[in-house]
Amino acid sequence: MALKKKLSSPAADEFLFEIDETPLEETLTSFGGLPLFLRTARSLGVAASVKRNVRIKQRRRGLDEACYVESFLALNAVGGECVDDFQVLREDLGMAAMLGYEPPSPEAARTFLYQFHDEETIAKARRQQLELNRASVIPGESEALSGLAAVNRDVVGELGRRCPDQKIATVDMDATVIESHKRQAQPTYQGPTGYQPLLALWAEMDLVVADQFREGNTPAIQEPLAVAQRAFEALPETVNERYFRGDSACYENELLDWLRDETRQTGPKGRIGFAVSAPMMKPLKDEILKLNENDWQPYREDSEALWECAVVGYYPQEKGHREPLRYLAMRVKKKQGELFADGSEAKHYAVATNVWDWEPKRLLAWHREKAGSIEALHDVLKNELAAGVLPCGRFGANAAWLRLSALTYNVLGAMKRLALPPDLLRARPKRLRFLVFAQPGKFVRHARRLQLRLMRAWKRFSNWAWAFEQLPLAAPI
């Protein structure tokens, strides 16, 4: 009886080649699609803005501030997670051809990042903390760090200028925890040590309009007004309708007073419609429990629970405001009479708003949309743009690292909106790396010109000429 030939899968076979350790002498790159990102940054005038606002170099030798910032953006865009990953960019021979200069070494990039840290500013905050006997204070920003914020405002303004049809701006604000085991990191409310930055997002355009780096033990409810003011200040002049959404950390007197004051001295004049989660204080909870069954309206239903909503007659005493806030309640019940883990039959939540002409269901649904905007931003920044791995223990350097990640996020957003097909408008960075950035390319000289030849066209898109036409270069600096 003949033996049957053993079946084998190609996936289990030996490699059909040997590794030749001789380096290639040709100028190749693994990131053949990165020029589109670089073109976007240069079209938005990032370099000119850096030159105006960020001045930290002490010597004329080497790269200038604009090249360093662009290098950090490129590192973020292709998936680098730490300063040491600059070595990977330097080993990609085509990177220098794409940038027009060799990326900085890890040591040089780290030194550049350290210059955003101002030890005297941090020491001043520590002294203030002791004098006021506070658990935490929010340090001021160094001049260089404030300059980096100005660069981001310029990017938002320029993209807003190119999208004049975007006349509505909803600012979503929320804090997030970034774990860090550095010695200088403080304990967070979640337990581990780290930092708790506060960020604001222009929801309709998916752009970061403000950020504030904070110690891990600084609660989100501490002084949120400054971030909100910076966020609305960053909006372009084309915006004529403004809104604000936040969780219970935004239920803070100074912030609410500022939002309700249509003649506000600092910030845009006019109405800002807002909705923020209200903490379940006893007087509010008592009013909710007094509601009759026919006061509750269906809100939504899922496989496990029934959600209902109602208007609450809750009017706490206030000073200086003619129009009271409107309070809406949500009640969540388990199906089939089941109880929650704490033994309660229902859970209650509340939202405070100055919007009176929307039905409760519409307003609550609108308020909950922030979970898909600002919380999604936190996820992308921390898990896809390196903000989740802070580079060192220096507060200012970590703040700059986060701000550079936010700036990368905005440049990617501009690239998607201006130069990519509409179906990629919501593509996350890892998707863009797969479809656009990570494709082999070869630089060749032809007719005295340097050309980039790609191994393949972009998936779903191959019109380079059209894309570059949508991204005219800014005036030279």
N, C-alpha and C positions, 0 to 999 in steps of 0.2 A: 504494500500500500504506500503510495507516494505521499511524502509529507507536504502539507499545505504551506505555501509561502507565507511567512509572517507579514501581516499588513503593518505598514508604518506610516505615520503622519509626517508631513514635511515639518511640522512644528516640533517634532522630536528628533529630527536629523541633525547631524553635525553641520557646522557652518561650512559653506563651500569656498571659504577663502581664509587667508591668514591676515593678521594685522600687521601692516607695514608702519613702523613707528617713525618713518621719515616725514617730517612736516611738509604740508603742501606749500608751494611757493607762490601759488596764485592768490589773488585777493578775493577771498570768499567770505560770505556772511551767512549766519543762520537766521538773521532777522531781516530778510529782504523786503518786508512790508513796513518796516519802521519809518522809512522816509515820509509816509503819509502823516504819521503822528508828528514828526519833526516839522513838517511843512505847516501843520495846523498851529503848532506853538509859535512858529515864526510869523505866520499870517496874523495871529492874534496880537503880535507885538510884545511877546513875553520878554525878549531880550532888551528892547528899548525901555520897558517898564522896570526891569531889574536895574538897568543902568541909572534910571532916575531915582529909584527908591532904596536900593540895597548897596551900601558902600561899607565893606568890611575888610577888603584886602589891604595889607600894609606894603606889599612890594609890587612892582610892576611886572616882575618876571612871572611866567606861567600863565595859566588860564585866568580870565577875568570872572567877575561874579555871574555874568550872564551865561558863560559856558558851564560853570559849575551847576547852576540851577537847571539848565537844560539837560546836563548829564544825569542829575538826580531824577528828572522827569522821565528820561529814557530808561533808566534803570527800573523805575517803578512800572513803566509801561510794559516792558518785556518780562516782568515777573521777578526781578531781584528782590530779595528780602532783607538784605543787610549790606553794610558798607563794604564788607569783604567781597561782595559779588561784583564790585567794579573790576576786579581782576578778570572775571569772565568776559566782561565787555572789552577789556584791553586785549584779551587773547583772540577775540573775533576780529580778524584782520580788516573786514569791511566796515567795522564800526567807525574807525577814524575817517574813512572815505565818506561815509554818510553824514557824520557830524561836521567834518571840515577841520577837526582837531582830534587828538588822541584823548580818550576819556581819562579823568584823573585816576591816580592810583588810590587804593583803599586808604593809605596813610594821608594823602593830600585831601581826599574827600572828607575823612574824619576830622582833620584839622579845620577845614572850612565849616563843617557843621558845628564844631565847638565854639566858633566865633559868634554864634547866635546866643550863647549863654553869657549872661552878665551876673557875675557872682555878687556884686554889690547890690543889685536889685533883689536878689534872693535873700541876702542878709538883711536888707531893709524890711522885707516882708516878715522875716523871722522875728525881728525886733518888734514890729507892729503886733504880731501875734502874741508876744509875751506881754506887751504893754496893755493890750486890750483884753488879755486873758481869754482869748478865743481858741477854739479847737483847731481852726484853720483860717487861713487868709489866702487871697488870690494874688500872687505876685504880679507886678507890672511887667510889661514887655520891654525888651531891649530895643534900641533904635533899629537894629538890623531885622529883628523879628517883626516889628511893626511895618518895616519896609516890605517884607515878604507878604504881609496882609494886603498892602497897597497893590502889589502885583496881582494878587487874586482879584481884587476889586476891579482893576483895569481889564482883566480877562472877562469878568462877568459883564462889565459895561460894554466892551467891544462886541461880545456875542449878542447882547441885548440890542445893540445898534444894528446888527445884521439881521435880527429877527424882530422887526418893529411891530409885527402882528401880535406879539406876546404882550398884551396890555394888562393881564391879571397876574398878580403875584401872591401866592400863599406861602408864607414862611412857616416851616415846621421846625421846631426846636426841641432838642432832647440831648441828654448826656449819655455817655457810654463808658464802660469800664475797660481799661486796657491793663491786663495783668503784667506785672514786672517784679522780678525777684532781686532787682538792684537794691543795694543797701539803703539808698536814699528814698526808695518808694515807701509810701504810707499805706496802712491798711484801708481797704475799701469796705463798703457796706456789705459786699458779697462775701467777705472773709479774707481772701488773699490780698497781698500788697499790690499796689499798682498806681494808676492815674485815672482820673475821671473827667476827660475833656467834655466841653459842651459845644455842640455844633448846630448850625442853622442851615436849612436847605430851602431853596426856591423850588417848590414842588413841581410847578408846571414845566419848568425848564430843566429840572433835575441838576441844579448847580449848587455847590456849597457857597453860601454868601457870607458866612462868618464862622469862626471857631475860636475857642478859648481853651488853652491847655491848663489843667488843674491838678492839684495833688489828689491822691486817692481818697483822702479823708475829707475832701471838700464836698458837701452835699450839693446836689443839682439845684436846690431851691435857694442857694446862697448867691445873691446878687446876679440874677439872670438878665436884668434890664440892660446892662452894657452890651451883652451879646445881641440882644434883640435890636437895639439901636444901630449897632454896626451892620446887622443883616439888612435892615430897611434902608440904611444909608447906601449900601452897595447896589441896590436895585437901580436899573437904568431909568432915565427920565420918561421913556416911553410907557412905563407902567402907570396906570391911572386908577387901578382898583386893587386894594390891598387887604389881605387876610392873614390870620395868625392861628396856629394850632399848637397845642402842647399838652403834656401830661400834668399830673398834680404838682410837679416841681415848678410849674409855671403859674400856679395859683399863689402868687406872691404880690403883696400890696403895691410895691413900687412899680412892678411890671404892669399889673392890671390898671393902675391909675394912669400910667403913660399910654397904654393902649386905648383907654376910654377918653382921653383928652384930645379932642380934635384940633385944638389950638396949640398942641405940644410945641415947646420951644426947641427941643432937640429932636429932629426927625421930620418926616413928611407931614404936612398939614392935611386935615381931612379925616374921614372915617377909616378905621381899621376894624373890620369884622373879625371877631375871634371866638374860639371855643377852647376851653382848657378843662382837663379833668379836675373835679373838686374833691378834696379829701372828705371822707365820710365823718364829718363832725357830728356830735350828738344832736344839736338842734336840727341839722339837716336830716339826719336819720329819723328823728321823731316825726318830721313833716312827711317824709316818704312813707312811714308806717301808717300815717293817718289817711292815706289815699284810699278811696273806695275801689272796689274791683272794677267798676265800670270806668274808672279813670285811666286804667291801663289799656294800651293799644298794642296790637301785634307789631313786633319789630323784625325779628327773624327767627328761623328755626333750623336746628341741625339735628344730627342723629341722636344726640344725647340730651339736649336741653332746649327749652323754649325761652326766647328773649322777648321782653315786653318793655314798653317805654311810656312815660307820662310826664306831664308838666307839674312841677312842684311849686306850691305857694310858699316859697321860702324867701324872705326879704330881710336879711340881717341889717342892723343899723350901720350906716356909713356916713362919712363926712365928705362934703364937697362934690357930690354927684347928684344930679337931678334924676337921671334915669337909672333904675335899679338893674341889677343883672338878672338874667333869666336862668333858672335852674331846671335841668331836665334829668330825669331818673331812668335808670335801666334796672329791670328785675330779671334775674335768671333763675329758672326753675328746672330741676331734673325731671325727665319724663317718667310717667308711671309712678309718681309719688315718691321717688327715691330721694334720699337725703344726701347732702354734701358730706365730705369727710369730717367736718367739724360738727355735724349733727343738725345743721340749719336746713330749713326747707327752701330758702331762697337766698341769693346773694344780690346786693344792691350796689350800684355805681351811679355817679352823678357827673354832670358836665355843666359848667358855668359859661354863659355866653352873653354877648350884647346883640345877637342877631334875633330879632323878634318875628320876622316875617316868613321864616321857614318852618315847615311842619317838623315836629320832633323827630320823626323817622328819618327825614332827609338830613337834618342837621347832625344827628348822631352818626349816620352813615358817613357823612362828610368828615366828621371828626376822626372816625376810625381809619380813614384812608391814610393817615400819617404813619400807620404801621407799615404800609407798603412803600413809604418814601424815606423818611428819616431813619427808620430802623433798617431798611435795606441798605442805606448809605453806610451805616455803621458796619454792617456785615461785609460790604465790599471793601471799605477802607482797611479793616482789620484782617480780612482773610484773603484778599486778592491784590491789595496795593501796599502791603508791608507795614501799615500803621500798627498792626497788632504785635509787632516785634520791635520794641524801642531800642535804639542803638547803644545807649549808655545811661549813666546815672545823672548826667547834667540836665537840669530842668529845661533850660533854654534850647539846648540841642535837640532834646526830645520834642519840644514844641515845634521846632523848625521841621523836624522829620515828619510830624503829623501834617503840618501845613503844606509841605511839599507833596505829600500824598493826596491832600485835598485839591491842590492845584493840578496834579496829574489827572484826577477824577474829572475836573472841569475841562481840561484840554481834550480828554477822551470824549466827553460829552459833546464838545464843539465839533470834533471830527465826525462823530456819528451824525450829528444834526446837519452839518454843512456838506459833507463829502461822501457819505455812504448811503446805500439804499434805505428806504423807510423801514423795511423789515428788520434792520439792525439797530434801530434807534434805542431799543431796550437791551441790547447785547451787553453782557458784563465783560470786564476785562479779560477773563480767561477765555471767553468765546472769541473776542477780538484777536487774542494771541493765536488761537487755532486757525481762524479764518484769514487773518491779514498779516500779522507780524511774523509768525514763525514759518517762513518759507525760504528755502535756499536761494541764494543769489550770487552772482559772480560779477565783479567789476572788470571791465575791459576798456582799453583805450582805442578809439576809432575816430579818425579824422580830427585828431587833436582834441578830442572830447572824451571825458570819462563817462561811461555808460554802465548802467546796472541791468544785467540780464537775469531774469527770474526763471526758476526751474518750472514754474507753472503759474497760471493766472490765479487771481484770487477766486476762491469759491464764491459763487453767486455775484461776482463783480470783477470786471477786468479793465474798466475804463480809467486808466491812470490820467490821461489827458483831461478828461472831464473833471475828475476829482481835483486836480491841481488848479483848474480854472476857477473852481469854487473857493480856492484858498489863495487869493492874491497876496503877495508878500507885503509886509509892512514897510514903511519908509526906512531906509538904512540909517543906522546910528553911527 
